[in-house]
């Protein structure tokens, strides 16, 4: 029975591939496949719930496949089923079915009908990956896929300015959570010297106590709380949630009203055995939850749009869930999650009808509001709510602007001579680092830091560059070369297959992306990053291929680079703080740079006047 856990993932994944075979106009066939998959998902969820109850509420575990293994590293797909999985799977199965049924009619004759259901099925696969994950590696696969699906659906109306802008804003937050989770995996590997399962988190805590590794345990918990806070839109990352409502109402319901936004709650529940005895962690989670609940409630009460009100109301309820988790009321959290998920889904699905009724009622029964005297405190709170406490401005000014400023100071790198020098130097250092690293002095261990710093500077240049997209794309590959070289010079020995894993995925992605950009350049010789081009109108297939290339460049679980990146992190020691910080920043800005190129070249309002162009405010 344990082996059948794979059905949770296999059913929506097979349905995803099946819908790829149909054209957009084949709505009946696509709808039938989706609803069949969702009904099967409900039956599987109920079957396993019954089996789990009959089995005496004993957790089930199953190792599906081992993708890579060495003496001290195992990358395996491990599945795990307990009461948390049971509740999340039942709620998810029913909500997927309800939203899919609603969407069949809501998305009727939409030009993105097939694209919408493709993405929903892929998200269902990612969601089941996460809730059934038995280790961090499996969870991270679902985590990455879910983030990409969210990005695609926020930018669903990709010919408009605001959906594209807000999709990039959301994915910027997601990437911080991705890298934080990678750092948690990195430190956990050094703490336990193995890739542990979630059922062994209690043992990992005992190891930390016995070996007096309190600092390592604190770091791991911080890197668990951070992605949970971001994914569940808690303070100070709350403002990405209403921005994510730019997609279709149905996707907003399943993503940001019900399932996706509760993944942070799931992460805290799953990792609770590791931090349950840490009072400081509980206090931090309670403070984050309380601040979010208070702030989001104040913002929700004054927002003029219904989606924004629902988004902040949901964030406030999740803040209360954070408090409940810290206090140990786990069954209350699960009931709270189910209630909030169904309520927000219902509110979002009926919101168009409610707005239509309210507009009609206001037109025929308008009553002029009476003037009231407002105190300065109430007026200040009102203005803070309207401005969403200026969280967006603060995040941009203090988190992203410093890195953009650094990138703009490196504009001399745009000259072809520097591209050639850095490219050849990166390849040469990569070869020397593997073949004869002893021939270059280590500079007392500073060489890896120097190489990783060069990688970060090159990537930041690509992140802020506003001219040729091809040059920015080439610099992303150059950044990867210097990252690999830095790790090679840092580690005493690395298996060749691990370098091949990393390099093969990145090189294939680069070549595919380079081909796509050259094709666009051949149209009118303009691939500047200074504006949106909107080439998805004319080059839809090329845009899709570049999306695949961008995902491969960042190490998405699409190529072997996903395993290679995970393995390379283990070659950085726990005392090498500067190196790991630089490496983490590199992987944050590689994704942001790649997706920035994608959005600027293929998405947004088309620059040609013979295509319809939406106003920025639409």
N, C-alpha and C positions, 0 to 999 in steps of 0.2 A: 504493500500500500504506500509505503514511503516513496517508492520510485515514481508513483503517479503524481507526485507533487509537480513534476515537470509540465503537467497538462495546463496548469495555471498560466505558464509562459507560452507553451506551444500553441494553444488555441488562438489567442489574439495575434500571435506572430504569423501563423499560417493564414489567418484571415487577411492580415496586412498584405502578404505576398499575393493572395488570391485577388484582392481588389486592384492590385497594380495591373492586372491583365485586362481590365475593362476601361472603356473610354468614359469621359466625363458625362456624356449623355445617357449612359446606361445606368440610370438612377435606380431602377427596379432591381437589377442584378446586384449592384453595390449594396443597396439597402438590405437585401435578403441575406447576403454574406455577413454583413455587420450584425444584424439581429440574430442570426443563427449562432454567431460567435458569442454574443452576449448571453443568450439563453443557455448555451453550453457552459459559459463561465459561471452563471448562477447555479446550475446543477452541480458543477464540480465543487463550488464553494459550500453548498449545502451538504454534499456527500462527505466532504472532509470534516465539516463541523460535526456531523453525526458520528463519523468514525472516531474523531477526537474525544467526543463525550463518552462513547462506548468503551474507548481505550483507557478510561479513567483520567482524562485530562492530562495525559502524558505527552510531552512535546515530541514531535516527529522530526527527524533529520535525515538528509540524503545528500551524498556527494554525487552530483550529476556527471561532472567531467573534470579532469585535471588538465589545464591548458599548458602549464609549464611547471617544471619542478627541478630544483637543484638540492644540494645538501642542506642549505639553510633557507630556502625560499620555495613556497608552493603557491601557485596561482590556480585555484580551483573554484568551480561553480558549486557552492554549498547552499542547500535549501534547508529551511527551518520553519516549523509550524507550531505555534502555541496560541494562547488566548489572545494576544495582541494581533497576530496574523489572522486569527479567526474573525475577529470583529472587523478589521480593516478589509478583509477579503469579501465578507458578506455585504458590507456597506458599499464597497467599490463595485461589486458585481451588479447590485440592484441599481445604483446610480448610473453606471455605464449603460444599462439597458434602457432606463428612462430617458436619458439624454440622447441616446442613439435613436430611439423611437421619435422623440420630439424633433430631432435634427433632420430626420427623413423628410418632414414636411417644411420645416423652417428653412432649410437650405435648398429647397426645390428650385431648380433651374438656375442656381447660382453657378457662376463660371468656375468656382473653386470647390464644387460639390465633392468630386473625387478626392481632391487634395485634403479637404477637411476630414473625410472619413479615414483616409490613409493615416493622417496624423493622429486621430483619435485612437485608432487601433494600435499604432506604435506606442502611444502613451499608455494604453492599457497593458501592453507588454512590459514597459518600463515600470509601471506602478506595481505589477505583480513581482517583478524582479526585486523591487525594494522591500515589499512587505514579506516576501518569502526568503529574503537573504539570510544566509547562515553565517556569513563573514563579511568583512568590510569590502573585500574585492567584488563580491557579487552585488552588494548594495551599491557600490560605486558605478557599476555598469548601468543599473537602472537609473541612478542619480544623473548620470550624464545624458542618457537618452531622454529622460523626462525634461531636462533643461532645454535640449534642442527642440523637442516638440512644443514646449511652451513658447520659445522664440519664434517658431514658424507660425503658430496660431496668433500670437500678438501682432505679427506683421502680415496677417492673412490678407488684409486689404492693402497690398504692397504697393499700389500706385498712389498712395496718400502719404503725406509727410509725417503726420503724427503717429500712425501705427508703426512706421519704420523707426522713428526716433525713440519711441517708447519701448520697442522691442530691443533696441540696443541698450537702453537704460536698464531693462530687466536682466538682460544677459550679462551686463557688467556686474550686477549684484550676484547673479548665479555663479559667475566665475570665481569670485572670492570664496563662496561656499565650497565650490569644487576643490580648490587648492587647499582650503582649510581641512577638508576631509582627507585629502592626500597626505597632509602633514600628520594628521592623527594616525593614519595607517603607518606612516614612516616611523613615528616614535613608538607605536605599539610593537612594531617589528623589532626595534632595538631593545625594547623593554623585555619582551618574551623570547626573543631570538627564534621566532617562528611566526607563521601566519595563523593566528588563532581564530576559532569559531566564536560566535556570540555566546554560546553555552559555556565558554571558558573565560568569560570576562571576570567572573568572581575569582578564578585562579590568577588571572593577570593582576588583579588588585592585591592579592596576597603576595605575589612576586614583588610588586612595587614596595610593599610594606617590609617584607623580609630583607630585601636588598637595599633598603634605605634609598629608594629612587623616588622620593616624593616630588622632586622637580619634574621628572618625566611624566608622572601621573597627572600633575597639575597641568602641564602642557597639553596632554591628550584630552583632558576634560575641557580645557579652553577651546581646543580645536573641534570638539564635538558641539559645544554650546554655540559657537559662532555660526556654523552652517545651519544648525537648527533654527537659530534666530533669524537668519537671512531667508531661508526657505519658507518660514512661517510668517514672514513680514512683521517681525517684532522690532521694537525700538532699538537702534535708530534707523533701521532699514525699511520702515513701514511704507514709505511713499511709492515704492515700486509696484505695490499691489494694485492700487487704482489705475496706474498707468497701464498695467497689463490687461485691463478690461477693454482695450482697443479692438480685440478680436471679436468674432461672432458671439452673440449672447449665449449660445449653447456651449461654446468652449469656455467662456467665462464661468459658466455654472459648474462644469466638471473640473476645471483647473483651479480657479481662484475663489470659488465659493465653497467647494466641498473637498476634493481629494488632494490635489497638488499642494495646496496651502497648509494642509495638516501633516505633511511629511516631516516637518521639524518636530512635531509632537511625537510622531512615530520614532524618530531617531533618539529622542530623549528616553522614551519608554524602553526601547531595545537596549540602550547602553546603560540603563539605570543600575544594574548590578555593579558596574565599575565605580560609579561616583556616589552611590547611595549613602556612604559613611562620611562624605566630605561636606561639612557644614557650610563652608564658604561657597561651594558650588550651588547648594540649595538656595543660599541667600542671593547669589547672582541671578539665578533663574527666576526667583520670586520678584526681585527688583525689576528685571526686564519685563516680566509679565505684567506687573502692576503698573509700571510706567506706560506700557503699550495700551493696557485696558483704559486707563484714565485719559491719555492723550488721544487715542483713536475714537473714544466715545465723544469727546469734545469736538473733534474734527467732523465726525459723521453727522452730528446734529446740525451743522451749518452748511453742509455741502449742497450745491444746487443740482447735482445729477444723481440719479437713482443708483447707478452702478458704483459710483464713488461712495455713497452712503453705505451700500451693502458691503463693499470691500473693507471699509474701516470698521464696520460693525463686526464683520467676521474676524478681523485682526484683534479686536477687543476681546472677543470670546476666546480666541486662541491664547491671548495673554492670561486669561483666567485658567486655561488648561495648563499652561506652564506652571502656574502657582500650585495647582492640584498635583501635578507630577512631582514637584519638589517636596510637597507635603506627604507624598506616598499614597494618595488616593487614586490608584491606578484604574480600578473598575469604574470609578466616577468619571475619570478622564475618558474612558472608552464610551460610556453612555453619552457624555457631553459631546464627544466627537461625532457620534452617530446623529444626535439631534441637531447639532449645528450644521453638519454636512447636508442633511435632508432639507432643513429650513432654508439655507442659503441657495441651494439648487432650485427649490420652489420659487423663492423670491426673484431670482434672476430669470427664470424661464417665463414667469408671468409678468415681469416688469414692462415689456412693451404694451401689453393689454392694459395694465394699471395706468401707465402714462397716458394712453389714449383716452381712458375713462376720465382721468383727472383733468386733462386739457378740455374735454367736452364739458365737464362739470364747471370748471373755472369760467368758460366762455359764457355759459348760461346763468351761472349763479355767483358772479363775481361780487365780493364784498370788500370794500375799501378797508385796509387795515387801520386800526386806531393807533395813534401816536402814543408811545410810552416813553417815560423818562428812563434812560439807561445809565447805570453807574459806570464809572471809569473802569472798574475791575471787569464788569460784564462786557464792556466794549472792547477791552484789551483781549479777553479770552475769545471773544467773537472774531476779532481780527486775526489772532493767532490760528484759530480754527480754519478761517478762510484761506490763510497762507500756508496751511498745513505745517505750522510751527517752523517754517523755513528749513525743513529737513533736507529738501532737495538742494537748495542753495548751499547749505553747509557741506553736504556730501560732495558736491561738485568742487567747491572752493578748497576744501581741506584734504580730499581724498584723491581726486583725479587731476586737478589743475597743476599741482607740483610736478607730476610726471609729464604732463603735456609741456610744461615750461622747459623741462630738461630736454625733451625731444626736439623742441624748436631751436635750442641752442646748438643742435648738431646738423643743421641744414647743409653744411659743407659736404656731408656724406652723399648728397644727391649726384655729385659728379661721378662719371663712369670710372675714373681712375681709382676712386676709393672703393667702388663696388668690386672691381677686379682684384684689388689688393686684399681686401678683407675676405672675399670669397676664396681666393687661393690660399691665404693664410689659414683660414678655417679648415679647409681640406687637408693641408699639409700638417697642421697640428693634430688633426684627427688620426692621420696615418702614423705620425711619430708617436702619439700617445699610446697607440696599440702595439706598434712594432718595437720601438726603442725609446721609451720615455726617459730612460736613465741618461740619454745623451743631452737632455736639457736640464739645467739646474732647477730644483724645485723652489728656490728662493725662500727657504725655510717654511715651506707650505703655503706661500702666498700665491703661487702660480695659478692654482685652480680658482682662487678668488678673483685674480686679475682677468682670467679668461671668462669667468661667469659675468664679471662686470662689463666686459666688452660685449658679451651676448645681450645683456640687458640694455645697454646703450643703443645697440643696433636695433633692437626690437622697439624701444621707445621712439627712435627716429621713424620707424615704419608706422608707429601708432599716431604720430603727429604730422606726418608728411602729407602735403596737400596737392602734390603734382602727380607724376606717373604712377599708376597702380602697379605696373610691372616692376618698377624699382622697389616699391614697398614689399611686393611679394618675394622678390629675390632676397631682400634683406631678412625676411622671416626665415628663409632657408639658411642663410648665413648665421643667423642667431642660433638655429638648431645645431649647426656644426660646432660653434663655440661652446654650447652647453655640453655636447657629447665629449668634446676635447677636455673641458674642465673636469668632468667626472672621470675620464680616463686617467688624467694626471693625478687625480685625488685618490683613486683606488689602487691597491697593490696588484690586483688581478681582476679582470672582467672576462667572462666567457664571450667568445666571438658571436655566438648565436644571439646574445642579448643586444649587442651592437647592431646585428642584422635586423632584429625585431624592430628596434627604434628607427634605424636609418631607412629600411625598406619602406615602411609606412609613410614616413615623411617625404621621401624622394618621390614615391608614386603620387602622393597628394600634390607635391610641388609641380610635377610634370603635367598633371591633369589641370591644375589651376593656371599654369603658364599657357597651356593650349587654349583655355577658355578666354583668357585675357587677350591673347594674340588675335583670336577670332573677333573679339569685340573691337580691337584696335583697327582691324582691317576694314571695318564698316565705315568709320569716318575719322580714324586716326586720333580719337579723343577718348582717353581713359583717365582723365584727371580726377583726383580725389577732392577737388575743390567744390564739387556740386553733386547732386543726384542726377543720374543719367536715365534710370528707368528702363534699361534694355530688356527687362523681362517681357515687355510687350512683344518685341521682335525676336528675342532669343530665349524663349522659355526653357528649352532643353539645355542650352549653354548655362543658363542661370542655375538650373538644378545640378548640373555637373560641377559648377564652381562651389555650390553649397557642399557637395560631397568632398571636394578638395579642401575646403576650409575646415571641415570636420576632421579630415585626415591629418591636416597640418597641426591641429591642436591635440591629437592623440585620442580622438573619439573611438569608442569600441567598434571600429569598423575595419581597422587594419591591425597588424601586429605591433604597431607603435604604441598601442594602449598598454600592452604587457611590458614593452621595452621601457616606457616612461616609469611605470610602477616599480620595475626592477632597479632602474638607475637611481631612484631615490634612496634605496637601501644602502648605496655605496657612499652616502654622506653620513659622517659620524654625528653623534648627538652633541658633541662639543663644538662642532663647526657651525656656529650660529650665523655668521656672516654669509657663508656659502649657501646654507639652506634658505635664508631669507632672499638672497639674490636669485636663487633657482626658482623659488615660489613666485617671485615677481615676474620672472621671465615667462612662466607658464600662464600667469594671469594675462599679461599683455600680448602674448602670442595669439590667444583666442580673440581678444578684443580687436587686435589689428586685422586679423583675417576676416572677422565678421564686418568690420568697418569697410573693408574693400568690397565685400559682397554687397552690402547695403548701398554704398555709394555708386557702384557700377550698375547693379541690376535692379535695385529697388528704388522706391520713391517716385515722385512725379517725373514723367518723361520730359526731357529737355526739348523735344521736337513738338511744334505747335499742331501738327496733324494728329496728335493723340490727345484724348481728353485729359485735362490736368485739374486735379482737385485743389481747392484753396488750402493753405496751411492749417487753417482753423477748422476744416471740415472733419 
